[in-house]
């Protein structure tokens, strides 16, 4: 039986899109013919071990306790702790196991792969923030980050990006072969409902995205406020949490739209799949993105998509939504008005969203990753 190592900083309830994508892959692989050891972060200050399935074992390393409202936020200290303790965990596992290959999924794990290169061939999965230029707030570190990324990627057996956009960004750092394997979506779980089962009030949502600064949610709130002034029978539903939640609540109060914005809070994956198709339009004005899981889930639920042209948005929007400018509340408001006023257009976009999402099932994505690992 082939034996693989899978290293990822976050698995639910920790993190956002990276964790959800990693968890979806494990679900695809739990009935496979190979064995997987997973290293991820613990919610406690202790090492933990659990069986995910007969062929998958999860080893959790301590990064410090995180309160629920910060479980989707990663600090430099926690990433350092994860790197340090994962290194120790892999060193221990190598005393008893021989791995065919290792998959390092997102930041900051790929550095560990380079350090163990002589013992385990490795594959790097680029998810977003691990690519120089992805997030402007890290620009001051790129004098170190760029050469380090080159060194890590050039030592890998394969480098995989989750969108063409992210691949092109990575090629600005290192000219080497980079393949694209997109994120997937559970199309059997996330699916449309009949129009008469939607909530009566016209609902806008950003889906299950993390409330972080790079998601641009303040522009969504501002754009929705302009839209809501013209169309009072509307609501903005924000799921999840994050370090921007308090500032978003303050902005909602300042704009005097508290009665029209619902902070739903953290919900389970299954509950999100029940609530999302009962909204009418999805809007994610991200400043940086790899390939948005939230966008894929919304598309699978048959929602029109409004998004900025970052990450894989252009690969997901083709007749089923609108590409808007970054940091433009007025673009958001105009797009919402257009979709609100044209029900036939909204239904058409929703149907095309579902067709688009059907091309990104996790079953096929999981098989693509098996091909790369084998």
VOPAGU-2260 file (C-alpha; in pm, 1 decimal, decimal comma):
REM VOPAGU-2260
SITE   aa  ch    i         X         Y         Z
SITE  UNK   A    0       0,0       0,0       0,0
SITE  UNK   A    1     137,4     340,3     -98,0
SITE  UNK   A    2     191,6     576,8     191,7
SITE  UNK   A    3     166,5     956,2     159,0
SITE  UNK   A    4     222,4    1250,3     391,4
SITE  UNK   A    5     -19,1    1546,7     378,8
SITE  UNK   A    6      77,1    1866,0     564,7
SITE  UNK   A    7    -171,8    2153,3     599,9
SITE  UNK   A    8    -182,9    2430,6     859,2
SITE  UNK   A    9    -560,3    2425,6     901,4
SITE  UNK   A   10    -851,2    2184,5     898,5
SITE  UNK   A   11   -1205,7    2282,0    1007,0
SITE  UNK   A   12   -1299,1    2441,0    1237,4
SITE  UNK   A   13    -964,9    2618,0    1192,1
SITE  UNK   A   14    -918,9    2844,6     893,2
SITE  UNK   A   15   -1124,7    2915,7     585,6
SITE  UNK   A   16   -1092,5    2802,2     224,6
SITE  UNK   A   17    -763,1    2615,1     261,2
SITE  UNK   A   18    -900,7    2407,0     545,8
SITE  UNK   A   19   -1227,0    2332,0     366,4
SITE  UNK   A   20   -1043,0    2227,0      51,2
SITE  UNK   A   21    -808,0    2000,9     247,4
SITE  UNK   A   22   -1100,3    1842,8     433,1
SITE  UNK   A   23   -1285,2    1780,1     104,4
SITE  UNK   A   24    -981,1    1600,8     -37,2
SITE  UNK   A   25    -957,8    1379,4     271,0
SITE  UNK   A   26   -1323,7    1289,7     225,3
SITE  UNK   A   27   -1246,9    1183,2    -131,7
SITE  UNK   A   28    -945,0     978,6     -26,0
SITE  UNK   A   29   -1087,9     796,0     275,3
SITE  UNK   A   30   -1196,6     501,1      61,2
SITE  UNK   A   31    -883,4     492,3    -152,5
SITE  UNK   A   32    -623,4     216,9    -178,3
SITE  UNK   A   33    -344,2     419,9     -19,0
SITE  UNK   A   34    -255,3     533,2     331,2
SITE  UNK   A   35    -222,2     896,5     442,4
SITE  UNK   A   36     -69,1    1059,7     748,4
SITE  UNK   A   37    -194,2    1415,8     794,0
SITE  UNK   A   38     -18,3    1683,8     997,6
SITE  UNK   A   39    -222,3    1987,8    1094,7
SITE  UNK   A   40    -276,5    2232,1    1381,7
SITE  UNK   A   41    -428,1    2148,1    1718,0
SITE  UNK   A   42    -687,4    2367,5    1887,8
SITE  UNK   A   43    -517,1    2297,9    2218,9
SITE  UNK   A   44    -165,2    2335,6    2353,4
SITE  UNK   A   45    -105,7    1962,5    2316,0
SITE  UNK   A   46     -19,4    1708,6    2049,3
SITE  UNK   A   47    -325,4    1509,7    1941,5
SITE  UNK   A   48    -387,4    1208,4    1721,7
SITE  UNK   A   49    -711,4    1084,3    1568,1
SITE  UNK   A   50    -835,0     843,9    1302,5
SITE  UNK   A   51   -1013,2    1014,8    1016,1
SITE  UNK   A   52   -1079,6     680,4     847,0
SITE  UNK   A   53    -924,0     334,7     824,2
SITE  UNK   A   54    -651,8     465,7     592,2
SITE  UNK   A   55    -609,4     823,5     722,8
SITE  UNK   A   56    -450,0     927,4    1051,7
SITE  UNK   A   57    -438,2    1290,8    1163,3
SITE  UNK   A   58    -154,5    1423,7    1380,4
SITE  UNK   A   59    -221,5    1764,9    1534,7
SITE  UNK   A   60      61,4    1985,3    1661,0
SITE  UNK   A   61      22,3    2269,1    1914,9
SITE  UNK   A   62       9,3    2628,9    1793,7
SITE  UNK   A   63    -160,6    2780,2    2100,5
SITE  UNK   A   64    -529,3    2795,0    2186,5
SITE  UNK   A   65    -756,2    3007,8    1968,3
SITE  UNK   A   66   -1095,4    3145,7    2075,5
SITE  UNK   A   67   -1381,2    3067,2    1834,7
SITE  UNK   A   68   -1394,6    3416,6    1681,0
SITE  UNK   A   69   -1025,2    3392,0    1583,3
SITE  UNK   A   70   -1019,9    3035,9    1451,9
SITE  UNK   A   71   -1011,5    3164,3    1094,1
SITE  UNK   A   72    -715,3    3394,4    1160,2
SITE  UNK   A   73    -349,3    3288,7    1140,6
SITE  UNK   A   74     -78,0    3490,0    1314,8
SITE  UNK   A   75     294,9    3484,2    1229,3
SITE  UNK   A   76     363,2    3333,2    1572,1
SITE  UNK   A   77     121,1    3045,6    1508,6
SITE  UNK   A   78     268,8    2979,2    1165,4
SITE  UNK   A   79     616,6    2967,0    1317,7
SITE  UNK   A   80     498,3    2726,0    1587,7
SITE  UNK   A   81     331,2    2506,9    1326,6
SITE  UNK   A   82     650,6    2494,5    1119,7
SITE  UNK   A   83     864,7    2410,4    1423,5
SITE  UNK   A   84     639,6    2141,4    1571,3
SITE  UNK   A   85     550,7    1991,7    1230,7
SITE  UNK   A   86     921,6    1950,7    1163,4
SITE  UNK   A   87     956,4    1756,8    1490,2
SITE  UNK   A   88     644,6    1548,1    1413,9
SITE  UNK   A   89     765,1    1452,2    1065,2
SITE  UNK   A   90    1108,9    1364,7    1199,3
SITE  UNK   A   91     945,6    1126,7    1445,6
SITE  UNK   A   92     715,2     972,8    1181,2
SITE  UNK   A   93    1007,6     908,8     948,8
SITE  UNK   A   94    1159,8     679,0    1208,3
SITE  UNK   A   95     872,5     436,2    1153,0
SITE  UNK   A   96     736,5     513,5     805,4
SITE  UNK   A   97     858,5     545,0     450,4
SITE  UNK   A   98     654,1     782,9     236,0
SITE  UNK   A   99     617,3     768,6    -141,1
SITE  UNK   A  100     558,9    1141,0    -156,4
SITE  UNK   A  101     446,5    1437,9      55,9
SITE  UNK   A  102     189,6    1704,3     -29,0
SITE  UNK   A  103     241,4    2043,4     133,0
SITE  UNK   A  104     -83,2    2236,3     112,7
SITE  UNK   A  105     -57,1    2613,2     139,1
SITE  UNK   A  106     150,3    2825,1     375,2
SITE  UNK   A  107     361,9    2779,7     581,0
SITE  UNK   A  108     412,7    2406,6     538,4
SITE  UNK   A  109     611,2    2392,1     212,1
SITE  UNK   A  110     932,6    2505,2     383,1
SITE  UNK   A  111     926,8    2179,2     579,8
SITE  UNK   A  112     903,9    1983,1     256,3
SITE  UNK   A  113    1223,6    2143,2     128,8
SITE  UNK   A  114    1403,9    2056,8     453,3
SITE  UNK   A  115    1305,2    1687,8     421,3
SITE  UNK   A  116    1362,2    1671,7      47,2
SITE  UNK   A  117    1636,3    1408,5      70,7
SITE  UNK   A  118    1399,2    1172,7     255,1
SITE  UNK   A  119    1061,3    1241,6      93,8
SITE  UNK   A  120     990,3    1380,5    -256,7
SITE  UNK   A  121     732,0    1656,3    -224,9
SITE  UNK   A  122     458,1    1843,2    -408,9
SITE  UNK   A  123     363,1    2203,8    -331,4
SITE  UNK   A  124       2,8    2322,8    -356,8
SITE  UNK   A  125     -17,6    2702,0    -396,0
SITE  UNK   A  126    -329,4    2840,6    -230,8
SITE  UNK   A  127    -285,3    3219,6    -237,6
SITE  UNK   A  128     -96,0    3397,6      37,5
SITE  UNK   A  129     200,5    3162,2     -15,1
SITE  UNK   A  130     262,6    3333,5    -352,5
SITE  UNK   A  131     461,8    3661,4    -350,8
SITE  UNK   A  132     248,4    3951,8    -468,2
SITE  UNK   A  133     -79,9    3795,4    -356,1
SITE  UNK   A  134    -132,8    4012,4     -49,6
SITE  UNK   A  135       9,7    4368,8     -59,6
SITE  UNK   A  136      39,1    4390,0     319,1
SITE  UNK   A  137     329,2    4141,3     298,8
SITE  UNK   A  138     518,8    4339,1      32,1
SITE  UNK   A  139     781,8    4453,4     280,9
SITE  UNK   A  140     881,0    4091,3     339,6
SITE  UNK   A  141     920,9    3994,9     -26,8
SITE  UNK   A  142    1295,4    4060,9     -28,7
SITE  UNK   A  143    1310,1    3739,9     178,7
SITE  UNK   A  144     988,8    3574,9      64,3
SITE  UNK   A  145    1065,7    3565,8    -310,2
SITE  UNK   A  146    1403,1    3386,9    -298,8
SITE  UNK   A  147    1272,7    3151,4     -30,0
SITE  UNK   A  148     970,2    3064,6    -245,9
SITE  UNK   A  149    1196,2    3000,7    -547,6
SITE  UNK   A  150    1414,5    2769,6    -340,3
SITE  UNK   A  151    1114,6    2574,8    -210,2
SITE  UNK   A  152     935,6    2544,0    -545,6
SITE  UNK   A  153    1243,7    2443,1    -740,9
SITE  UNK   A  154    1304,0    2154,5    -502,3
SITE  UNK   A  155     953,7    2014,2    -550,9
SITE  UNK   A  156     850,3    1730,7    -782,2
SITE  UNK   A  157     552,6    1942,2    -885,7
SITE  UNK   A  158     404,6    2283,1    -810,5
SITE  UNK   A  159      26,4    2312,5    -837,9
SITE  UNK   A  160    -178,5    2634,5    -834,5
SITE  UNK   A  161    -552,6    2639,1    -772,2
SITE  UNK   A  162    -629,1    2886,2   -1052,9
SITE  UNK   A  163    -476,7    3019,1   -1374,6
SITE  UNK   A  164    -462,8    3363,1   -1213,5
SITE  UNK   A  165    -255,1    3232,3    -922,7
SITE  UNK   A  166     -32,1    3035,5   -1161,0
SITE  UNK   A  167      44,1    3351,3   -1359,2
SITE  UNK   A  168     121,3    3538,5   -1039,5
SITE  UNK   A  169     357,5    3260,9    -924,4
SITE  UNK   A  170     539,3    3267,8   -1259,3
SITE  UNK   A  171     645,0    3624,3   -1179,9
SITE  UNK   A  172     851,1    3477,9    -894,5
SITE  UNK   A  173     988,7    3164,6   -1062,5
SITE  UNK   A  174     981,4    3049,3   -1423,7
SITE  UNK   A  175     910,3    2677,9   -1383,9
SITE  UNK   A  176     633,9    2433,5   -1483,8
SITE  UNK   A  177     320,6    2499,3   -1277,2
SITE  UNK   A  178       4,6    2294,5   -1324,3
SITE  UNK   A  179    -346,7    2405,9   -1229,7
SITE  UNK   A  180    -582,4    2189,7   -1024,9
SITE  UNK   A  181    -877,7    2404,4    -913,6
SITE  UNK   A  182   -1070,2    2387,8    -591,7
SITE  UNK   A  183   -1381,4    2175,8    -604,8
SITE  UNK   A  184   -1732,2    2189,8    -464,8
SITE  UNK   A  185   -1968,9    1929,9    -322,0
SITE  UNK   A  186   -2241,7    1960,6    -583,4
SITE  UNK   A  187   -2461,4    1701,3    -410,7
SITE  UNK   A  188   -2459,7    1904,8     -88,5
SITE  UNK   A  189   -2462,2    2257,8    -233,1
SITE  UNK   A  190   -2751,9    2272,7    -476,1
SITE  UNK   A  191   -3032,6    2509,9    -575,0
SITE  UNK   A  192   -3380,1    2518,1    -426,6
SITE  UNK   A  193   -3702,6    2600,4    -607,8
SITE  UNK   A  194   -3772,7    2972,4    -642,5
SITE  UNK   A  195   -4077,5    2949,4    -416,8
SITE  UNK   A  196   -3855,8    2813,3    -138,7
SITE  UNK   A  197   -3628,4    3114,4    -128,5
SITE  UNK   A  198   -3678,9    3361,0     155,2
SITE  UNK   A  199   -3938,1    3627,4      71,6
SITE  UNK   A  200   -3695,6    3911,2     128,1
SITE  UNK   A  201   -3428,5    3962,3    -142,7
SITE  UNK   A  202   -3107,2    3839,7      19,1
SITE  UNK   A  203   -2747,0    3920,3     -70,8
SITE  UNK   A  204   -2462,7    3712,5      72,1
SITE  UNK   A  205   -2087,5    3660,5      63,5
SITE  UNK   A  206   -2138,7    3295,2     157,0
SITE  UNK   A  207   -1905,8    3117,8     395,1
SITE  UNK   A  208   -1608,1    3346,0     337,5
SITE  UNK   A  209   -1378,9    3455,0     620,7
SITE  UNK   A  210   -1433,0    3810,5     747,9
SITE  UNK   A  211   -1077,3    3921,6     674,0
SITE  UNK   A  212    -947,6    4246,4     527,0
SITE  UNK   A  213    -849,2    4094,5     190,7
SITE  UNK   A  214   -1208,5    3985,7     125,9
SITE  UNK   A  215   -1318,5    4347,8      72,4
SITE  UNK   A  216   -1638,5    4302,9     274,0
SITE  UNK   A  217   -1644,2    4667,3     383,4
SITE  UNK   A  218   -1709,6    4757,6      16,8
SITE  UNK   A  219   -1989,4    4502,2       6,8
SITE  UNK   A  220   -2149,0    4663,9     314,4
SITE  UNK   A  221   -2113,5    5011,8     161,9
SITE  UNK   A  222   -2248,6    4898,4    -176,6
SITE  UNK   A  223   -2535,7    4714,9     -13,0
SITE  UNK   A  224   -2622,6    5031,1     185,4
SITE  UNK   A  225   -2658,6    5225,9    -140,9
SITE  UNK   A  226   -2867,9    4945,2    -292,1
SITE  UNK   A  227   -3083,0    4913,6      21,0
SITE  UNK   A  228   -3172,6    5284,3      10,2
SITE  UNK   A  229   -3340,6    5226,5    -325,6
SITE  UNK   A  230   -3485,3    4884,7    -237,8
SITE  UNK   A  231   -3574,9    4858,4     134,6
SITE  UNK   A  232   -3709,0    4501,4     113,0
SITE  UNK   A  233   -3357,7    4359,4      98,2
SITE  UNK   A  234   -3111,3    4204,9     338,9
SITE  UNK   A  235   -2739,3    4130,9     355,9
SITE  UNK   A  236   -2656,5    3798,1     523,1
SITE  UNK   A  237   -2300,0    3752,3     646,6
SITE  UNK   A  238   -2202,7    3402,3     755,8
SITE  UNK   A  239   -1894,4    3312,1     957,0
SITE  UNK   A  240   -1660,1    3532,9    1153,4
SITE  UNK   A  241   -1308,5    3675,3    1143,3
SITE  UNK   A  242   -1090,3    3958,8    1263,7
SITE  UNK   A  243   -1286,0    4215,8    1057,2
SITE  UNK   A  244   -1622,6    4134,9    1213,8
SITE  UNK   A  245   -1618,0    4411,6    1474,0
SITE  UNK   A  246   -1517,3    4680,2    1223,4
SITE  UNK   A  247   -1791,8    4558,5     986,7
SITE  UNK   A  248   -2048,3    4584,2    1267,0
SITE  UNK   A  249   -1932,2    4938,7    1337,0
SITE  UNK   A  250   -1963,8    5026,5     968,4
SITE  UNK   A  251   -2316,6    4882,6     960,0
SITE  UNK   A  252   -2409,3    5101,0    1258,4
SITE  UNK   A  253   -2250,6    5407,6    1099,0
SITE  UNK   A  254   -2445,9    5353,9     774,8
SITE  UNK   A  255   -2767,6    5301,4     974,6
SITE  UNK   A  256   -2852,9    4970,1     810,6
SITE  UNK   A  257   -2843,0    4752,5    1121,3
SITE  UNK   A  258   -3196,0    4623,5    1060,1
SITE  UNK   A  259   -3098,5    4510,3     707,3
SITE  UNK   A  260   -2769,2    4332,5     781,6
SITE  UNK   A  261   -2776,6    3996,8     954,8
SITE  UNK   A  262   -2456,3    3863,5    1109,4
SITE  UNK   A  263   -2549,4    3496,0    1109,7
SITE  UNK   A  264   -2229,8    3380,4    1281,7
SITE  UNK   A  265   -2042,4    3055,9    1234,3
SITE  UNK   A  266   -2254,7    2775,8    1092,3
SITE  UNK   A  267   -2175,0    2417,3    1004,7
SITE  UNK   A  268   -2096,3    2314,5     649,3
SITE  UNK   A  269   -2432,9    2137,0     624,8
SITE  UNK   A  270   -2622,9    2436,5     763,9
SITE  UNK   A  271   -2450,0    2668,9     517,6
SITE  UNK   A  272   -2560,0    2439,5     235,2
SITE  UNK   A  273   -2919,7    2478,2     358,6
SITE  UNK   A  274   -2906,1    2856,8     397,1
SITE  UNK   A  275   -2704,5    2962,1      92,5
SITE  UNK   A  276   -2953,7    2860,2    -182,0
SITE  UNK   A  277   -3223,3    3062,6      -3,1
SITE  UNK   A  278   -3032,5    3378,5     -85,0
SITE  UNK   A  279   -3068,6    3550,5    -423,0
SITE  UNK   A  280   -2723,7    3678,2    -520,1
SITE  UNK   A  281   -2363,8    3624,6    -410,8
SITE  UNK   A  282   -2111,7    3908,3    -393,8
SITE  UNK   A  283   -1743,6    3879,1    -301,2
SITE  UNK   A  284   -1535,8    4194,6    -371,7
SITE  UNK   A  285   -1202,3    4034,2    -279,0
SITE  UNK   A  286    -873,5    4220,3    -298,3
SITE  UNK   A  287    -682,9    3889,4    -317,3
SITE  UNK   A  288    -794,6    3531,6    -377,0
SITE  UNK   A  289    -669,2    3194,1    -497,2
SITE  UNK   A  290    -990,7    3024,5    -603,5
SITE  UNK   A  291   -1279,5    3102,6    -373,3
SITE  UNK   A  292   -1453,3    2804,0    -215,3
SITE  UNK   A  293   -1733,4    3038,5    -112,7
SITE  UNK   A  294   -1784,9    3140,3    -475,1
SITE  UNK   A  295   -1791,9    2779,0    -592,8
SITE  UNK   A  296   -2047,0    2690,8    -323,2
SITE  UNK   A  297   -2267,1    2984,6    -420,6
SITE  UNK   A  298   -2245,0    2890,7    -789,1
SITE  UNK   A  299   -2341,2    2532,0    -707,0
SITE  UNK   A  300   -2646,0    2669,9    -524,7
SITE  UNK   A  301   -2751,7    2850,1    -841,1
SITE  UNK   A  302   -2675,8    3208,5    -737,3
SITE  UNK   A  303   -2565,4    3487,5    -972,7
SITE  UNK   A  304   -2207,3    3591,5    -889,8
SITE  UNK   A  305   -2072,4    3943,2    -842,2
SITE  UNK   A  306   -1694,7    3946,7    -789,8
SITE  UNK   A  307   -1372,8    4134,0    -850,0
SITE  UNK   A  308   -1130,4    4001,8   -1109,6
SITE  UNK   A  309    -889,6    3831,6    -870,5
SITE  UNK   A  310    -803,5    3467,3    -814,6
SITE  UNK   A  311   -1009,5    3229,0   -1021,5
SITE  UNK   A  312   -1308,3    3463,0   -1055,6
SITE  UNK   A  313   -1271,3    3503,3   -1431,6
SITE  UNK   A  314   -1255,4    3123,4   -1460,4
SITE  UNK   A  315   -1587,5    3092,9   -1275,0
SITE  UNK   A  316   -1781,1    3386,1   -1422,3
SITE  UNK   A  317   -1897,5    3349,5   -1780,3
SITE  UNK   A  318   -2252,5    3467,8   -1835,6
SITE  UNK   A  319   -2347,3    3377,1   -1478,9
SITE  UNK   A  320   -2248,3    3700,8   -1310,6
SITE  UNK   A  321   -2069,3    4033,5   -1316,7
SITE  UNK   A  322   -1701,8    4128,1   -1279,8
SITE  UNK   A  323   -1664,7    4453,4   -1084,3
SITE  UNK   A  324   -1380,2    4690,2   -1004,1
SITE  UNK   A  325   -1191,9    4651,3    -677,6
SITE  UNK   A  326   -1283,3    4878,3    -385,8
SITE  UNK   A  327   -1592,7    5005,4    -567,2
SITE  UNK   A  328   -1908,6    5023,6    -357,4
SITE  UNK   A  329   -2089,4    5194,4    -644,9
SITE  UNK   A  330   -2009,3    4903,9    -881,5
SITE  UNK   A  331   -2154,0    4664,4    -626,6
SITE  UNK   A  332   -2468,3    4875,0    -583,0
SITE  UNK   A  333   -2521,2    4908,5    -958,9
SITE  UNK   A  334   -2477,8    4531,6   -1010,7
SITE  UNK   A  335   -2722,9    4451,5    -730,4
SITE  UNK   A  336   -2980,1    4691,5    -875,6
SITE  UNK   A  337   -2943,6    4535,4   -1220,2
SITE  UNK   A  338   -2994,5    4180,7   -1092,9
SITE  UNK   A  339   -3275,0    4283,0    -856,9
SITE  UNK   A  340   -3469,4    4460,3   -1130,6
SITE  UNK   A  341   -3440,2    4180,2   -1387,6
SITE  UNK   A  342   -3574,2    3857,7   -1242,6
SITE  UNK   A  343   -3537,5    3675,1   -1575,4
SITE  UNK   A  344   -3168,5    3768,1   -1586,7
SITE  UNK   A  345   -3119,9    3655,2   -1226,3
SITE  UNK   A  346   -3276,6    3314,7   -1292,6
SITE  UNK   A  347   -3071,2    3273,2   -1612,9
SITE  UNK   A  348   -2747,0    3362,9   -1434,5
SITE  UNK   A  349   -2834,1    3123,8   -1153,2
SITE  UNK   A  350   -2888,7    2833,8   -1392,4
SITE  UNK   A  351   -2557,1    2906,2   -1564,5
SITE  UNK   A  352   -2382,1    2922,0   -1226,1
SITE  UNK   A  353   -2502,1    2572,3   -1147,1
SITE  UNK   A  354   -2381,0    2444,8   -1485,7
SITE  UNK   A  355   -2041,4    2606,9   -1426,4
SITE  UNK   A  356   -2006,8    2456,8   -1078,0
SITE  UNK   A  357   -2083,0    2109,4   -1213,7
SITE  UNK   A  358   -1742,5    2120,7   -1384,9
SITE  UNK   A  359   -1567,4    2148,5   -1046,6
SITE  UNK   A  360   -1686,5    1843,3    -854,2
SITE  UNK   A  361   -1451,5    1724,2    -578,6
SITE  UNK   A  362   -1456,9    1370,0    -719,6
SITE  UNK   A  363   -1269,7    1479,5   -1031,0
SITE  UNK   A  364   -1042,4    1715,8    -837,1
SITE  UNK   A  365    -952,4    1434,6    -596,6
SITE  UNK   A  366    -860,0    1206,7    -887,0
SITE  UNK   A  367    -636,4    1478,6   -1031,1
SITE  UNK   A  368    -446,5    1500,9    -703,6
SITE  UNK   A  369    -404,4    1123,2    -690,7
SITE  UNK   A  370    -252,1    1137,8   -1040,3
SITE  UNK   A  371      -1,2    1400,8    -923,9
SITE  UNK   A  372      92,4    1210,2    -608,4
SITE  UNK   A  373     135,7     875,8    -778,1
